[in-house]
Amino acid sequence: MTILITGGIGYIGSHICVELLNTCYDVVVLDNFSNSKPESLNRIQEITGKSLKFYNADVLDKERLEEIFKENKIETVIHFAGFKSVGESVEIPIDYYHNNITGTLILCEVMAKYNVKKMVFSSSAAVYGKNNKSPLTENLPLSATSPYGWTKLMIEQILKDVFISDREWSISLLRYFNPIGAHESGKIGENPNGIPNNLMPYITQVAVGKKEKLYVFGNDYDTHDGTGVRDYIHVVDLAKGHLKALERIMETTGINTYNLGTGIGYSVLDVVNSFERVTGKRIPYIIADRRPGDIAKCYANPTKALKELGWKAEKSLDDMCRDAWRWQANNPNGYEDRTTVFGKELKNIVLDEAAISKEE
């Protein structure tokens, strides 16, 4: 089976590529490097010993997208491509709405034209807004607190309407909670551009000496230690959830929503303490003011994914911290800037060729 992954060499996408290749799927990746690095392609193939086909392209480019569907017998799409920073979305909302929503509309148009009606969509726990109490179930009222969250919620609605209009479609909406960790090899992991927006890469950058200290935003929440509680899930567990969702959509039609989380809420200081314990690295921190829009607790009820997909998170918080540190320790500056991908020369981190594949 050939699977197209849009935005497929970023943090989550690269781990899913590894799981798919190790399960003997044929993988075609589309990515424009806006949130990823070319070196990730090399690392994926180093880990798996297998090849994938890569296109340096954008889902907003309909003509290019059609070429990809013409050149490959694609049966299923995993859709990651999109801007993903909550804070940035507040600053440039038009860019977020255009990129995330228009890109999805174009993708759906091309999929329908080539009779590819199976999709796994990368959604987010951001669609639960701030008024629902944890643990969060898939049937709760939905809302958002940022343009990023609204794009995810709007795309969910678009895909529901696509199914209502044509019941041959089979779609899984996967609502992620807080992916952290890295592949156990230490070869691929989270590689944020600039100052990290998420907790774990900030912690690892403090541990490796790139940052002086961690800022903990608020210690007066109604939680066991006053710091915000979130559902942190190992990125490999998350990737395996996609394989289960793929199996499901290949066997059925319909549209279904699943939380991908552990069902356990960990505070910021829980994560810091676990990281210090498993790595022996001290993480200095200071308490700062709460961030606008942050809530005290957000964690999943993952029962539906267990019941319908046969999936549950297996890795512990210690595993997440240990693997995140292995990645950062092995790659203190993230992915090193190499000048080749699959032996092909790069110019300004843009592939000269439209599509590159490594022959077996």
Residue pairs with C-beta under 8 A, 6 or more apart in sequence:
1 25
1 26
1 75
1 76
1 250
2 25
2 26
2 27
2 28
2 72
2 73
2 74
2 75
2 76
3 20
3 25
3 26
3 27
3 28
3 74
3 75
3 76
3 77
3 78
3 246
4 28
4 29
4 30
4 68
4 69
4 72
4 74
4 76
4 77
4 78
5 13
5 16
5 17
5 20
5 27
5 28
5 29
5 30
5 77
5 78
5 80
6 30
6 31
6 59
6 77
6 78
6 79
6 80
6 81
6 103
6 107
7 13
7 30
7 31
7 35
7 36
7 79
7 80
7 81
7 82
7 122
8 14
8 16
8 17
8 27
8 29
8 30
8 31
8 78
8 80
9 17
9 29
9 31
9 36
9 37
9 38
9 40
9 41
9 44
9 54
10 31
10 35
10 36
10 40
10 80
11 35
11 36
11 179
11 189
11 190
11 191
11 235
12 80
12 122
12 176
12 179
12 235
12 238
12 239
13 29
13 31
13 36
13 78
13 80
14 36
14 40
14 43
14 44
14 188
15 183
15 188
15 235
15 236
15 238
15 239
16 78
16 239
16 242
17 27
17 29
17 44
17 52
18 44
18 47
18 48
18 183
18 188
18 239
19 236
19 239
19 240
19 242
19 243
20 27
20 243
21 27
21 44
21 48
21 50
21 52
22 48
22 50
23 243
26 53
27 52
27 53
28 52
28 53
28 54
28 55
28 68
28 72
28 74
29 41
29 52
29 53
29 54
29 55
30 55
30 57
30 58
30 59
30 65
30 68
30 81
31 54
31 55
31 56
31 57
31 81
32 56
32 57
32 58
32 81
33 56
33 349
33 350
34 83
35 83
35 84
35 193
36 191
37 191
37 334
37 335
37 337
37 349
38 338
38 341
38 346
38 349
38 351
39 335
39 336
39 337
39 338
39 341
40 188
40 191
40 335
41 52
41 54
41 341
41 342
42 338
42 341
42 342
43 187
43 188
43 335
44 52
44 188
45 51
45 52
45 342
45 358
46 187
47 183
47 185
47 187
47 188
50 360
51 357
51 358
51 359
51 360
52 357
52 358
53 72
53 355
53 356
53 357
54 341
54 342
54 351
54 355
54 356
54 357
55 64
55 68
55 354
55 355
56 350
56 351
56 354
56 355
57 64
57 65
57 68
57 354
58 64
58 81
58 103
59 65
59 81
59 103
59 104
59 106
59 107
60 99
60 102
60 103
60 106
62 106
62 109
62 110
64 354
65 106
65 107
65 110
66 110
66 113
66 114
67 354
68 74
68 355
69 110
69 111
69 113
69 114
69 116
70 114
71 355
74 114
74 116
75 116
75 118
75 250
76 116
76 118
76 119
76 120
76 246
76 249
76 250
77 107
77 111
77 116
77 118
77 119
77 120
78 119
78 120
78 122
78 242
78 246
79 104
79 107
79 119
79 120
79 121
79 122
80 122
81 103
81 107
82 99
82 100
82 103
82 104
82 122
82 151
83 89
83 95
83 96
83 99
83 100
83 148
84 148
85 148
85 197
86 126
86 146
86 148
86 149
86 197
87 146
87 197
88 96
88 148
89 96
89 146
89 147
89 148
89 149
89 151
90 146
90 147
93 147
96 147
96 148
96 151
97 147
97 150
97 151
100 148
100 151
100 152
100 155
101 151
101 154
101 155
101 158
104 155
104 158
104 159
105 158
108 158
108 159
108 162
111 117
111 119
112 166
117 166
117 168
117 169
117 170
118 169
118 170
118 171
118 249
118 250
119 159
119 169
119 170
119 171
119 172
119 249
120 171
120 172
120 174
120 242
120 245
120 246
120 249
121 155
121 156
121 159
121 171
121 172
121 173
121 174
122 174
122 176
123 152
123 155
123 156
123 173
123 174
123 175
123 176
123 257
124 148
124 149
124 152
124 175
124 176
125 136
125 175
125 176
125 177
125 178
125 231
125 259
125 261
125 298
125 300
126 144
126 145
126 146
126 148
126 149
126 152
126 153
127 142
127 143
127 144
127 149
127 152
127 153
127 156
127 175
128 136
128 140
128 142
128 143
128 175
128 298
129 141
129 142
129 143
129 144
129 145
129 149
130 143
130 145
130 293
130 295
131 141
131 143
132 140
132 141
133 297
134 229
134 231
134 265
134 297
134 298
134 299
134 300
135 263
135 299
135 300
135 301
136 259
136 298
136 299
136 300
136 301
137 259
137 301
137 303
137 304
138 175
138 257
138 258
138 259
138 304
142 153
142 156
143 153
144 150
144 152
144 153
145 293
146 293
156 173
156 257
159 171
159 173
159 255
160 255
162 169
162 171
163 169
163 171
163 254
163 255
167 253
167 254
168 253
169 253
169 255
170 249
170 250
170 252
170 253
170 254
170 255
171 249
171 254
171 255
171 256
172 245
172 248
172 249
172 255
172 256
172 257
172 258
173 255
173 256
173 257
173 258
174 241
174 242
174 245
174 257
174 258
174 260
175 257
175 258
175 259
175 260
175 300
176 233
176 238
176 260
176 261
177 230
177 231
177 232
177 233
177 259
177 260
177 261
177 262
177 298
177 299
177 300
178 198
178 199
178 230
178 231
178 232
178 233
178 261
179 232
179 233
179 234
179 235
179 238
180 190
180 198
180 199
180 200
180 232
180 233
180 234
180 235
180 271
180 320
180 321
180 324
181 189
181 200
181 234
181 235
181 236
181 315
181 319
181 320
181 321
181 323
181 324
182 188
182 189
182 190
182 235
182 323
182 324
182 326
182 327
183 189
183 235
183 236
183 323
183 327
184 236
184 323
184 326
186 323
186 326
186 327
186 329
186 330
186 331
187 327
187 330
188 327
189 323
189 324
189 327
189 328
189 331
190 198
190 200
190 201
190 235
190 324
190 327
191 331
191 334
191 335
192 198
192 201
192 334
196 202
196 205
199 230
199 268
199 271
200 232
200 271
200 320
200 321
200 324
201 324
201 328
202 211
202 214
202 215
203 214
203 271
203 272
203 275
203 283
203 324
204 324
204 325
204 327
204 328
205 211
205 328
206 212
206 213
206 214
206 283
206 284
207 275
207 279
207 281
207 283
207 325
207 328
208 328
208 329
208 332
209 332
210 332
212 284
213 283
213 284
213 285
213 286
214 272
214 283
214 284
214 285
214 286
215 285
215 286
215 288
216 227
216 268
216 269
216 272
216 285
216 286
216 287
216 288
217 228
217 288
217 289
217 290
217 291
217 294
218 226
218 227
218 228
218 287
218 288
218 289
218 290
218 291
218 294
219 225
219 226
219 227
219 287
220 226
220 290
221 227
221 228
221 229
221 290
221 296
221 297
222 296
222 297
223 229
223 265
223 267
223 296
223 297
224 267
225 267
225 269
225 270
227 267
227 268
227 269
228 267
228 268
228 294
228 295
228 296
228 297
229 265
229 266
229 267
229 296
229 297
229 298
229 299
230 265
230 266
230 297
230 298
230 299
231 261
231 262
231 263
231 264
231 265
231 266
231 298
231 299
231 300
232 262
232 266
232 271
232 317
232 320
233 260
233 261
233 262
233 313
233 320
234 313
234 314
234 315
234 319
234 320
234 323
236 315
236 323
237 260
237 262
237 313
237 314
237 315
238 260
240 311
241 258
241 260
241 305
241 309
241 311
244 305
244 309
244 310
244 311
245 258
245 309
247 309
248 256
248 308
248 309
256 308
257 304
258 302
258 304
258 305
258 308
258 309
259 300
259 301
259 302
259 304
259 305
260 300
260 302
260 305
260 311
260 313
261 299
261 300
261 302
261 313
262 299
262 300
262 302
262 313
263 299
263 300
263 301
263 302
263 303
263 313
264 299
264 317
265 297
265 298
265 299
266 274
266 317
270 317
271 317
271 321
272 283
272 285
274 317
274 318
274 320
274 321
275 281
275 283
275 321
275 324
275 325
276 282
276 283
277 318
278 318
278 321
278 322
278 325
279 321
279 322
279 325
281 325
302 312
302 313
305 311
305 312
306 312
337 349
338 346
339 345
339 346
340 346
341 351
341 356
342 356
342 357
342 358
343 358
344 351
344 352
344 353
344 356
345 352
346 352
